[in-house]
Each structure stands twice: as C-alpha cells, then as structure tokens.
Amino acid sequence: MNRDDDIWFPAKRYGWGWGLPRVWQGWVVLGLYLLMLGIGVAGIDPERQLGLFLAWMIGWSVPFAVVCWLKGEKLRWRWGRGR
C-alpha cells in the first residue's frame, strides 16, 4: 500500500479516477504527457494518417495511465468526503 507522500496523483473526490498531481514529479509526468499529445495533434493529420495518429495517442496514454496506476491512490468509486 502506498504511503501518503509516495502518492503523486490523489483520487478524485467524486467518481472514479485521479485528480491533478500532488507533487512536482506528477506535474512533470502530466506536462510531458500533454506536450506529447500536443505534438501529435499538431504534427499528425488524422484524416491522412489515422493509424499513426491513434498509435501516437495510445502509445503515450497507456504509459501515462500506468504511471497514474502505480503512483496514484487506489482506484475505487468515491462519493465525496466520507470514507
């Protein structure tokens, strides 16, 4: 189980998933992920190269999700503040 200071991505208060990063390492990972998605959007025309575009997006999204899974709080459905 993760210690609180090992968590880069806290769980969202409502719903399922993670919120914004808690530590600088998480911000670096999120920034790199968004930068790479932006490069893909700007540099690959999905109408002409759909396969490459999808591979680029999935190729960066899967490792990002793995980092969130490893460095984030345990996933479960949340209904607010109550535990």
mmCIF file as gemmi writes it, N, C-alpha and C atoms, coordinates in Angstrom:
data_model
loop_
_atom_site.group_PDB
_atom_site.id
_atom_site.type_symbol
_atom_site.label_atom_id
_atom_site.label_alt_id
_atom_site.label_comp_id
_atom_site.label_asym_id
_atom_site.label_entity_id
_atom_site.label_seq_id
_atom_site.pdbx_PDB_ins_code
_atom_site.Cartn_x
_atom_site.Cartn_y
_atom_site.Cartn_z
_atom_site.occupancy
_atom_site.B_iso_or_equiv
_atom_site.pdbx_formal_charge
_atom_site.auth_seq_id
_atom_site.auth_asym_id
_atom_site.pdbx_PDB_model_num
ATOM 1 N N . MET Axp A 1 ? 0.838 -1.185 0 1 0 ? 1 A 1
ATOM 2 C CA . MET Axp A 1 ? 0 0 0 1 0 ? 1 A 1
ATOM 3 C C . MET Axp A 1 ? 0.885 1.251 0 1 0 ? 1 A 1
ATOM 4 N N . ASN Axp A 2 ? 0.475 2.251 -0.729 1 0 ? 2 A 1
ATOM 5 C CA . ASN Axp A 2 ? 1.255 3.489 -0.841 1 0 ? 2 A 1
ATOM 6 C C . ASN Axp A 2 ? 1.181 4.305 0.431 1 0 ? 2 A 1
ATOM 7 N N . ARG Axp A 3 ? 2.306 4.857 0.847 1 0 ? 3 A 1
ATOM 8 C CA . ARG Axp A 3 ? 2.308 5.88 1.886 1 0 ? 3 A 1
ATOM 9 C C . ARG Axp A 3 ? 1.794 7.161 1.272 1 0 ? 3 A 1
ATOM 10 N N . ASP Axp A 4 ? 1.302 8.062 2.106 1 0 ? 4 A 1
ATOM 11 C CA . ASP Axp A 4 ? 0.699 9.291 1.594 1 0 ? 4 A 1
ATOM 12 C C . ASP Axp A 4 ? 1.687 10.144 0.802 1 0 ? 4 A 1
ATOM 13 N N . ASP Axp A 5 ? 2.966 10.185 1.219 1 0 ? 5 A 1
ATOM 14 C CA . ASP Axp A 5 ? 3.933 11.019 0.497 1 0 ? 5 A 1
ATOM 15 C C . ASP Axp A 5 ? 4.473 10.337 -0.75 1 0 ? 5 A 1
ATOM 16 N N . ASP Axp A 6 ? 4.128 9.079 -0.989 1 0 ? 6 A 1
ATOM 17 C CA . ASP Axp A 6 ? 4.509 8.396 -2.221 1 0 ? 6 A 1
ATOM 18 C C . ASP Axp A 6 ? 3.481 8.598 -3.331 1 0 ? 6 A 1
ATOM 19 N N . ILE Axp A 7 ? 2.352 9.2 -3.01 1 0 ? 7 A 1
ATOM 20 C CA . ILE Axp A 7 ? 1.262 9.351 -3.975 1 0 ? 7 A 1
ATOM 21 C C . ILE Axp A 7 ? 1.461 10.628 -4.785 1 0 ? 7 A 1
ATOM 22 N N . TRP Axp A 8 ? 1.562 10.456 -6.098 1 0 ? 8 A 1
ATOM 23 C CA . TRP Axp A 8 ? 1.701 11.602 -6.999 1 0 ? 8 A 1
ATOM 24 C C . TRP Axp A 8 ? 0.339 12.107 -7.448 1 0 ? 8 A 1
ATOM 25 N N . PHE Axp A 9 ? -0.6 11.192 -7.633 1 0 ? 9 A 1
ATOM 26 C CA . PHE Axp A 9 ? -1.918 11.533 -8.157 1 0 ? 9 A 1
ATOM 27 C C . PHE Axp A 9 ? -2.989 11.11 -7.161 1 0 ? 9 A 1
ATOM 28 N N . PRO Axp A 10 ? -3.584 12.07 -6.443 1 0 ? 10 A 1
ATOM 29 C CA . PRO Axp A 10 ? -4.649 11.722 -5.499 1 0 ? 10 A 1
ATOM 30 C C . PRO Axp A 10 ? -5.925 11.343 -6.251 1 0 ? 10 A 1
ATOM 31 N N . ALA Axp A 11 ? -6.758 10.569 -5.583 1 0 ? 11 A 1
ATOM 32 C CA . ALA Axp A 11 ? -8.029 10.178 -6.181 1 0 ? 11 A 1
ATOM 33 C C . ALA Axp A 11 ? -8.969 11.379 -6.239 1 0 ? 11 A 1
ATOM 34 N N . LYS Axp A 12 ? -9.846 11.365 -7.224 1 0 ? 12 A 1
ATOM 35 C CA . LYS Axp A 12 ? -10.862 12.404 -7.308 1 0 ? 12 A 1
ATOM 36 C C . LYS Axp A 12 ? -11.818 12.257 -6.132 1 0 ? 12 A 1
ATOM 37 N N . ARG Axp A 13 ? -12.421 13.364 -5.719 1 0 ? 13 A 1
ATOM 38 C CA . ARG Axp A 13 ? -13.361 13.323 -4.594 1 0 ? 13 A 1
ATOM 39 C C . ARG Axp A 13 ? -14.645 12.599 -4.98 1 0 ? 13 A 1
ATOM 40 N N . TYR Axp A 14 ? -15.128 12.824 -6.202 1 0 ? 14 A 1
ATOM 41 C CA . TYR Axp A 14 ? -16.35 12.189 -6.682 1 0 ? 14 A 1
ATOM 42 C C . TYR Axp A 14 ? -16.027 11.379 -7.927 1 0 ? 14 A 1
ATOM 43 N N . GLY Axp A 15 ? -16.572 10.188 -8.003 1 0 ? 15 A 1
ATOM 44 C CA . GLY Axp A 15 ? -16.38 9.365 -9.193 1 0 ? 15 A 1
ATOM 45 C C . GLY Axp A 15 ? -15.183 8.455 -9.101 1 0 ? 15 A 1
ATOM 46 N N . TRP Axp A 16 ? -14.646 8.106 -10.263 1 0 ? 16 A 1
ATOM 47 C CA . TRP Axp A 16 ? -13.569 7.137 -10.374 1 0 ? 16 A 1
ATOM 48 C C . TRP Axp A 16 ? -12.432 7.77 -11.144 1 0 ? 16 A 1
ATOM 49 N N . GLY Axp A 17 ? -11.224 7.67 -10.648 1 0 ? 17 A 1
ATOM 50 C CA . GLY Axp A 17 ? -10.071 8.21 -11.365 1 0 ? 17 A 1
ATOM 51 C C . GLY Axp A 17 ? -9.212 9.076 -10.467 1 0 ? 17 A 1
ATOM 52 N N . TRP Axp A 18 ? -8.27 9.763 -11.088 1 0 ? 18 A 1
ATOM 53 C CA . TRP Axp A 18 ? -7.315 10.585 -10.352 1 0 ? 18 A 1
ATOM 54 C C . TRP Axp A 18 ? -7.521 12.05 -10.687 1 0 ? 18 A 1
ATOM 55 N N . GLY Axp A 19 ? -7.124 12.887 -9.736 1 0 ? 19 A 1
ATOM 56 C CA . GLY Axp A 19 ? -7.188 14.322 -9.936 1 0 ? 19 A 1
ATOM 57 C C . GLY Axp A 19 ? -5.836 14.871 -10.361 1 0 ? 19 A 1
ATOM 58 N N . LEU Axp A 20 ? -5.661 16.166 -10.171 1 0 ? 20 A 1
ATOM 59 C CA . LEU Axp A 20 ? -4.398 16.813 -10.521 1 0 ? 20 A 1
ATOM 60 C C . LEU Axp A 20 ? -3.279 16.334 -9.601 1 0 ? 20 A 1
ATOM 61 N N . PRO Axp A 21 ? -2.048 16.371 -10.078 1 0 ? 21 A 1
ATOM 62 C CA . PRO Axp A 21 ? -0.919 15.882 -9.287 1 0 ? 21 A 1
ATOM 63 C C . PRO Axp A 21 ? -0.754 16.633 -7.961 1 0 ? 21 A 1
ATOM 64 N N . ARG Axp A 22 ? -0.173 15.943 -7.006 1 0 ? 22 A 1
ATOM 65 C CA . ARG Axp A 22 ? 0.071 16.473 -5.672 1 0 ? 22 A 1
ATOM 66 C C . ARG Axp A 22 ? 1.522 16.924 -5.507 1 0 ? 22 A 1
ATOM 67 N N . VAL Axp A 23 ? 2.436 16.345 -6.265 1 0 ? 23 A 1
ATOM 68 C CA . VAL Axp A 23 ? 3.865 16.632 -6.127 1 0 ? 23 A 1
ATOM 69 C C . VAL Axp A 23 ? 4.451 17.009 -7.485 1 0 ? 23 A 1
ATOM 70 N N . TRP Axp A 24 ? 5.649 17.569 -7.463 1 0 ? 24 A 1
ATOM 71 C CA . TRP Axp A 24 ? 6.263 18.062 -8.699 1 0 ? 24 A 1
ATOM 72 C C . TRP Axp A 24 ? 6.504 16.939 -9.709 1 0 ? 24 A 1
ATOM 73 N N . GLN Axp A 25 ? 6.8 15.74 -9.241 1 0 ? 25 A 1
ATOM 74 C CA . GLN Axp A 25 ? 7.037 14.638 -10.173 1 0 ? 25 A 1
ATOM 75 C C . GLN Axp A 25 ? 5.782 14.345 -11.006 1 0 ? 25 A 1
ATOM 76 N N . GLY Axp A 26 ? 4.64 14.406 -10.361 1 0 ? 26 A 1
ATOM 77 C CA . GLY Axp A 26 ? 3.387 14.206 -11.078 1 0 ? 26 A 1
ATOM 78 C C . GLY Axp A 26 ? 3.129 15.298 -12.097 1 0 ? 26 A 1
ATOM 79 N N . TRP Axp A 27 ? 3.481 16.537 -11.749 1 0 ? 27 A 1
ATOM 80 C CA . TRP Axp A 27 ? 3.319 17.639 -12.695 1 0 ? 27 A 1
ATOM 81 C C . TRP Axp A 27 ? 4.237 17.477 -13.899 1 0 ? 27 A 1
ATOM 82 N N . VAL Axp A 28 ? 5.442 16.962 -13.67 1 0 ? 28 A 1
ATOM 83 C CA . VAL Axp A 28 ? 6.367 16.723 -14.785 1 0 ? 28 A 1
ATOM 84 C C . VAL Axp A 28 ? 5.795 15.657 -15.713 1 0 ? 28 A 1
ATOM 85 N N . VAL Axp A 29 ? 5.296 14.569 -15.143 1 0 ? 29 A 1
ATOM 86 C CA . VAL Axp A 29 ? 4.718 13.49 -15.948 1 0 ? 29 A 1
ATOM 87 C C . VAL Axp A 29 ? 3.499 13.997 -16.723 1 0 ? 29 A 1
ATOM 88 N N . LEU Axp A 30 ? 2.628 14.733 -16.056 1 0 ? 30 A 1
ATOM 89 C CA . LEU Axp A 30 ? 1.443 15.281 -16.729 1 0 ? 30 A 1
ATOM 90 C C . LEU Axp A 30 ? 1.842 16.261 -17.832 1 0 ? 30 A 1
ATOM 91 N N . GLY Axp A 31 ? 2.811 17.119 -17.558 1 0 ? 31 A 1
ATOM 92 C CA . GLY Axp A 31 ? 3.272 18.08 -18.563 1 0 ? 31 A 1
ATOM 93 C C . GLY Axp A 31 ? 3.861 17.391 -19.784 1 0 ? 31 A 1
ATOM 94 N N . LEU Axp A 32 ? 4.682 16.372 -19.559 1 0 ? 32 A 1
ATOM 95 C CA . LEU Axp A 32 ? 5.267 15.616 -20.668 1 0 ? 32 A 1
ATOM 96 C C . LEU Axp A 32 ? 4.174 14.931 -21.486 1 0 ? 32 A 1
ATOM 97 N N . TYR Axp A 33 ? 3.204 14.345 -20.797 1 0 ? 33 A 1
ATOM 98 C CA . TYR Axp A 33 ? 2.098 13.683 -21.479 1 0 ? 33 A 1
ATOM 99 C C . TYR Axp A 33 ? 1.328 14.68 -22.36 1 0 ? 33 A 1
ATOM 100 N N . LEU Axp A 34 ? 0.977 15.838 -21.794 1 0 ? 34 A 1
ATOM 101 C CA . LEU Axp A 34 ? 0.233 16.83 -22.567 1 0 ? 34 A 1
ATOM 102 C C . LEU Axp A 34 ? 1.063 17.387 -23.716 1 0 ? 34 A 1
ATOM 103 N N . LEU Axp A 35 ? 2.361 17.576 -23.492 1 0 ? 35 A 1
ATOM 104 C CA . LEU Axp A 35 ? 3.253 18.039 -24.556 1 0 ? 35 A 1
ATOM 105 C C . LEU Axp A 35 ? 3.274 17.039 -25.712 1 0 ? 35 A 1
ATOM 106 N N . MET Axp A 36 ? 3.405 15.765 -25.395 1 0 ? 36 A 1
ATOM 107 C CA . MET Axp A 36 ? 3.473 14.754 -26.449 1 0 ? 36 A 1
ATOM 108 C C . MET Axp A 36 ? 2.141 14.627 -27.19 1 0 ? 36 A 1
ATOM 109 N N . LEU Axp A 37 ? 1.02 14.75 -26.471 1 0 ? 37 A 1
ATOM 110 C CA . LEU Axp A 37 ? -0.269 14.734 -27.164 1 0 ? 37 A 1
ATOM 111 C C . LEU Axp A 37 ? -0.394 15.946 -28.073 1 0 ? 37 A 1
ATOM 112 N N . GLY Axp A 38 ? 0.058 17.095 -27.605 1 0 ? 38 A 1
ATOM 113 C CA . GLY Axp A 38 ? 0.024 18.304 -28.423 1 0 ? 38 A 1
ATOM 114 C C . GLY Axp A 38 ? 0.864 18.176 -29.68 1 0 ? 38 A 1
ATOM 115 N N . ILE Axp A 39 ? 2.03 17.564 -29.55 1 0 ? 39 A 1
ATOM 116 C CA . ILE Axp A 39 ? 2.885 17.328 -30.722 1 0 ? 39 A 1
ATOM 117 C C . ILE Axp A 39 ? 2.168 16.427 -31.719 1 0 ? 39 A 1
ATOM 118 N N . GLY Axp A 40 ? 1.496 15.406 -31.21 1 0 ? 40 A 1
ATOM 119 C CA . GLY Axp A 40 ? 0.753 14.513 -32.097 1 0 ? 40 A 1
ATOM 120 C C . GLY Axp A 40 ? -0.389 15.209 -32.803 1 0 ? 40 A 1
ATOM 121 N N . VAL Axp A 41 ? -1.124 16.046 -32.072 1 0 ? 41 A 1
ATOM 122 C CA . VAL Axp A 41 ? -2.251 16.774 -32.669 1 0 ? 41 A 1
ATOM 123 C C . VAL Axp A 41 ? -1.748 17.756 -33.721 1 0 ? 41 A 1
ATOM 124 N N . ALA Axp A 42 ? -0.637 18.437 -33.422 1 0 ? 42 A 1
ATOM 125 C CA . ALA Axp A 42 ? -0.109 19.434 -34.359 1 0 ? 42 A 1
ATOM 126 C C . ALA Axp A 42 ? 0.614 18.81 -35.545 1 0 ? 42 A 1
ATOM 127 N N . GLY Axp A 43 ? 1.208 17.656 -35.352 1 0 ? 43 A 1
ATOM 128 C CA . GLY Axp A 43 ? 2.074 17.118 -36.386 1 0 ? 43 A 1
ATOM 129 C C . GLY Axp A 43 ? 1.527 15.965 -37.209 1 0 ? 43 A 1
ATOM 130 N N . ILE Axp A 44 ? 0.431 15.371 -36.773 1 0 ? 44 A 1
ATOM 131 C CA . ILE Axp A 44 ? -0.101 14.209 -37.499 1 0 ? 44 A 1
ATOM 132 C C . ILE Axp A 44 ? -1.528 14.528 -37.929 1 0 ? 44 A 1
ATOM 133 N N . ASP Axp A 45 ? -1.786 14.427 -39.209 1 0 ? 45 A 1
ATOM 134 C CA . ASP Axp A 45 ? -3.123 14.676 -39.749 1 0 ? 45 A 1
ATOM 135 C C . ASP Axp A 45 ? -3.921 13.371 -39.669 1 0 ? 45 A 1
ATOM 136 N N . PRO Axp A 46 ? -4.926 13.3 -38.785 1 0 ? 46 A 1
ATOM 137 C CA . PRO Axp A 46 ? -5.671 12.05 -38.64 1 0 ? 46 A 1
ATOM 138 C C . PRO Axp A 46 ? -6.482 11.66 -39.873 1 0 ? 46 A 1
ATOM 139 N N . GLU Axp A 47 ? -6.78 12.616 -40.742 1 0 ? 47 A 1
ATOM 140 C CA . GLU Axp A 47 ? -7.504 12.267 -41.969 1 0 ? 47 A 1
ATOM 141 C C . GLU Axp A 47 ? -6.623 11.513 -42.952 1 0 ? 47 A 1
ATOM 142 N N . ARG Axp A 48 ? -5.319 11.785 -42.927 1 0 ? 48 A 1
ATOM 143 C CA . ARG Axp A 48 ? -4.39 11.126 -43.85 1 0 ? 48 A 1
ATOM 144 C C . ARG Axp A 48 ? -3.635 9.981 -43.196 1 0 ? 48 A 1
ATOM 145 N N . GLN Axp A 49 ? -3.392 10.075 -41.886 1 0 ? 49 A 1
ATOM 146 C CA . GLN Axp A 49 ? -2.588 9.074 -41.191 1 0 ? 49 A 1
ATOM 147 C C . GLN Axp A 49 ? -3.279 8.652 -39.893 1 0 ? 49 A 1
ATOM 148 N N . LEU Axp A 50 ? -4.462 8.088 -40.021 1 0 ? 50 A 1
ATOM 149 C CA . LEU Axp A 50 ? -5.253 7.727 -38.848 1 0 ? 50 A 1
ATOM 150 C C . LEU Axp A 50 ? -4.532 6.695 -37.983 1 0 ? 50 A 1
ATOM 151 N N . GLY Axp A 51 ? -3.939 5.702 -38.588 1 0 ? 51 A 1
ATOM 152 C CA . GLY Axp A 51 ? -3.234 4.662 -37.828 1 0 ? 51 A 1
ATOM 153 C C . GLY Axp A 51 ? -2.089 5.228 -37.004 1 0 ? 51 A 1
ATOM 154 N N . LEU Axp A 52 ? -1.3 6.095 -37.623 1 0 ? 52 A 1
ATOM 155 C CA . LEU Axp A 52 ? -0.186 6.715 -36.91 1 0 ? 52 A 1
ATOM 156 C C . LEU Axp A 52 ? -0.701 7.612 -35.79 1 0 ? 52 A 1
ATOM 157 N N . PHE Axp A 53 ? -1.76 8.371 -36.063 1 0 ? 53 A 1
ATOM 158 C CA . PHE Axp A 53 ? -2.337 9.251 -35.048 1 0 ? 53 A 1
ATOM 159 C C . PHE Axp A 53 ? -2.823 8.444 -33.838 1 0 ? 53 A 1
ATOM 160 N N . LEU Axp A 54 ? -3.566 7.376 -34.085 1 0 ? 54 A 1
ATOM 161 C CA . LEU Axp A 54 ? -4.066 6.538 -32.992 1 0 ? 54 A 1
ATOM 162 C C . LEU Axp A 54 ? -2.917 5.87 -32.236 1 0 ? 54 A 1
ATOM 163 N N . ALA Axp A 55 ? -1.928 5.387 -32.967 1 0 ? 55 A 1
ATOM 164 C CA . ALA Axp A 55 ? -0.771 4.764 -32.317 1 0 ? 55 A 1
ATOM 165 C C . ALA Axp A 55 ? -0.038 5.768 -31.437 1 0 ? 55 A 1
ATOM 166 N N . TRP Axp A 56 ? 0.099 7.005 -31.913 1 0 ? 56 A 1
ATOM 167 C CA . TRP Axp A 56 ? 0.771 8.055 -31.134 1 0 ? 56 A 1
ATOM 168 C C . TRP Axp A 56 ? -0.001 8.336 -29.843 1 0 ? 56 A 1
ATOM 169 N N . MET Axp A 57 ? -1.314 8.526 -29.964 1 0 ? 57 A 1
ATOM 170 C CA . MET Axp A 57 ? -2.129 8.845 -28.791 1 0 ? 57 A 1
ATOM 171 C C . MET Axp A 57 ? -2.163 7.697 -27.79 1 0 ? 57 A 1
ATOM 172 N N . ILE Axp A 58 ? -2.381 6.493 -28.284 1 0 ? 58 A 1
ATOM 173 C CA . ILE Axp A 58 ? -2.421 5.326 -27.397 1 0 ? 58 A 1
ATOM 174 C C . ILE Axp A 58 ? -1.044 5.038 -26.831 1 0 ? 58 A 1
ATOM 175 N N . GLY Axp A 59 ? -0.021 5.228 -27.666 1 0 ? 59 A 1
ATOM 176 C CA . GLY Axp A 59 ? 1.354 4.974 -27.236 1 0 ? 59 A 1
ATOM 177 C C . GLY Axp A 59 ? 1.807 5.867 -26.097 1 0 ? 59 A 1
ATOM 178 N N . TRP Axp A 60 ? 1.225 7.045 -25.959 1 0 ? 60 A 1
ATOM 179 C CA . TRP Axp A 60 ? 1.549 7.93 -24.83 1 0 ? 60 A 1
ATOM 180 C C . TRP Axp A 60 ? 0.536 7.807 -23.703 1 0 ? 60 A 1
ATOM 181 N N . SER Axp A 61 ? -0.702 7.453 -24.014 1 0 ? 61 A 1
ATOM 182 C CA . SER Axp A 61 ? -1.74 7.354 -22.983 1 0 ? 61 A 1
ATOM 183 C C . SER Axp A 61 ? -1.573 6.124 -22.099 1 0 ? 61 A 1
ATOM 184 N N . VAL Axp A 62 ? -1.172 5.013 -22.676 1 0 ? 62 A 1
ATOM 185 C CA . VAL Axp A 62 ? -1.009 3.797 -21.879 1 0 ? 62 A 1
ATOM 186 C C . VAL Axp A 62 ? 0.102 3.954 -20.839 1 0 ? 62 A 1
ATOM 187 N N . PRO Axp A 63 ? 1.3 4.429 -21.201 1 0 ? 63 A 1
ATOM 188 C CA . PRO Axp A 63 ? 2.319 4.624 -20.158 1 0 ? 63 A 1
ATOM 189 C C . PRO Axp A 63 ? 1.899 5.66 -19.112 1 0 ? 63 A 1
ATOM 190 N N . PHE Axp A 64 ? 1.177 6.702 -19.524 1 0 ? 64 A 1
ATOM 191 C CA . PHE Axp A 64 ? 0.691 7.692 -18.563 1 0 ? 64 A 1
ATOM 192 C C . PHE Axp A 64 ? -0.279 7.038 -17.574 1 0 ? 64 A 1
ATOM 193 N N . ALA Axp A 65 ? -1.188 6.219 -18.072 1 0 ? 65 A 1
ATOM 194 C CA . ALA Axp A 65 ? -2.134 5.521 -17.195 1 0 ? 65 A 1
ATOM 195 C C . ALA Axp A 65 ? -1.412 4.575 -16.244 1 0 ? 65 A 1
ATOM 196 N N . VAL Axp A 66 ? -0.352 3.927 -16.72 1 0 ? 66 A 1
ATOM 197 C CA . VAL Axp A 66 ? 0.425 3.021 -15.86 1 0 ? 66 A 1
ATOM 198 C C . VAL Axp A 66 ? 1.095 3.806 -14.734 1 0 ? 66 A 1
ATOM 199 N N . VAL Axp A 67 ? 1.664 4.962 -15.057 1 0 ? 67 A 1
ATOM 200 C CA . VAL Axp A 67 ? 2.291 5.792 -14.02 1 0 ? 67 A 1
ATOM 201 C C . VAL Axp A 67 ? 1.227 6.224 -13.007 1 0 ? 67 A 1
ATOM 202 N N . CYS Axp A 68 ? 0.068 6.646 -13.484 1 0 ? 68 A 1
ATOM 203 C CA . CYS Axp A 68 ? -1.01 7.034 -12.568 1 0 ? 68 A 1
ATOM 204 C C . CYS Axp A 68 ? -1.426 5.858 -11.687 1 0 ? 68 A 1
ATOM 205 N N . TRP Axp A 69 ? -1.498 4.691 -12.265 1 0 ? 69 A 1
ATOM 206 C CA . TRP Axp A 69 ? -1.884 3.487 -11.516 1 0 ? 69 A 1
ATOM 207 C C . TRP Axp A 69 ? -0.845 3.172 -10.436 1 0 ? 69 A 1
ATOM 208 N N . LEU Axp A 70 ? 0.423 3.268 -10.795 1 0 ? 70 A 1
ATOM 209 C CA . LEU Axp A 70 ? 1.488 2.924 -9.848 1 0 ? 70 A 1
ATOM 210 C C . LEU Axp A 70 ? 1.705 3.993 -8.788 1 0 ? 70 A 1
ATOM 211 N N . LYS Axp A 71 ? 1.572 5.259 -9.171 1 0 ? 71 A 1
ATOM 212 C CA . LYS Axp A 71 ? 1.895 6.366 -8.261 1 0 ? 71 A 1
ATOM 213 C C . LYS Axp A 71 ? 0.661 7.109 -7.755 1 0 ? 71 A 1
ATOM 214 N N . GLY Axp A 72 ? -0.526 6.598 -8.043 1 0 ? 72 A 1
ATOM 215 C CA . GLY Axp A 72 ? -1.749 7.241 -7.587 1 0 ? 72 A 1
ATOM 216 C C . GLY Axp A 72 ? -2.421 6.457 -6.482 1 0 ? 72 A 1
ATOM 217 N N . GLU Axp A 73 ? -3.424 7.08 -5.896 1 0 ? 73 A 1
ATOM 218 C CA . GLU Axp A 73 ? -4.202 6.383 -4.876 1 0 ? 73 A 1
ATOM 219 C C . GLU Axp A 73 ? -4.957 5.222 -5.509 1 0 ? 73 A 1
ATOM 220 N N . LYS Axp A 74 ? -5.29 4.25 -4.678 1 0 ? 74 A 1
ATOM 221 C CA . LYS Axp A 74 ? -6.026 3.082 -5.148 1 0 ? 74 A 1
ATOM 222 C C . LYS Axp A 74 ? -7.37 3.526 -5.729 1 0 ? 74 A 1
ATOM 223 N N . LEU Axp A 75 ? -7.712 2.97 -6.871 1 0 ? 75 A 1
ATOM 224 C CA . LEU Axp A 75 ? -8.958 3.345 -7.529 1 0 ? 75 A 1
ATOM 225 C C . LEU Axp A 75 ? -10.153 2.669 -6.875 1 0 ? 75 A 1
ATOM 226 N N . ARG Axp A 76 ? -11.178 3.46 -6.668 1 0 ? 76 A 1
ATOM 227 C CA . ARG Axp A 76 ? -12.489 2.982 -6.24 1 0 ? 76 A 1
ATOM 228 C C . ARG Axp A 76 ? -13.465 4.123 -6.465 1 0 ? 76 A 1
ATOM 229 N N . TRP Axp A 77 ? -14.744 3.793 -6.529 1 0 ? 77 A 1
ATOM 230 C CA . TRP Axp A 77 ? -15.747 4.819 -6.711 1 0 ? 77 A 1
ATOM 231 C C . TRP Axp A 77 ? -15.859 5.632 -5.429 1 0 ? 77 A 1
ATOM 232 N N . ARG Axp A 78 ? -15.866 6.949 -5.555 1 0 ? 78 A 1
ATOM 233 C CA . ARG Axp A 78 ? -15.93 7.825 -4.384 1 0 ? 78 A 1
ATOM 234 C C . ARG Axp A 78 ? -17.17 8.717 -4.467 1 0 ? 78 A 1
ATOM 235 N N . TRP Axp A 79 ? -17.758 8.948 -3.302 1 0 ? 79 A 1
ATOM 236 C CA . TRP Axp A 79 ? -18.999 9.717 -3.21 1 0 ? 79 A 1
ATOM 237 C C . TRP Axp A 79 ? -18.805 11.02 -2.442 1 0 ? 79 A 1
ATOM 238 N N . GLY Axp A 80 ? -17.596 11.456 -2.239 1 0 ? 80 A 1
ATOM 239 C CA . GLY Axp A 80 ? -17.364 12.71 -1.537 1 0 ? 80 A 1
ATOM 240 C C . GLY Axp A 80 ? -16.369 12.532 -0.402 1 0 ? 80 A 1
ATOM 241 N N . ARG Axp A 81 ? -16.53 13.313 0.647 1 0 ? 81 A 1
ATOM 242 C CA . ARG Axp A 81 ? -15.559 13.333 1.74 1 0 ? 81 A 1
ATOM 243 C C . ARG Axp A 81 ? -15.594 12.086 2.607 1 0 ? 81 A 1
ATOM 244 N N . GLY Axp A 82 ? -16.732 11.522 2.844 1 0 ? 82 A 1
ATOM 245 C CA . GLY Axp A 82 ? -16.849 10.373 3.75 1 0 ? 82 A 1
ATOM 246 C C . GLY Axp A 82 ? -16.025 9.188 3.303 1 0 ? 82 A 1
ATOM 247 N N . ARG Axp A 83 ? -15.513 8.464 4.25 1 0 ? 83 A 1
ATOM 248 C CA . ARG Axp A 83 ? -14.692 7.293 3.91 1 0 ? 83 A 1
ATOM 249 C C . ARG Axp A 83 ? -15.524 6.056 3.853 1 0 ? 83 A 1
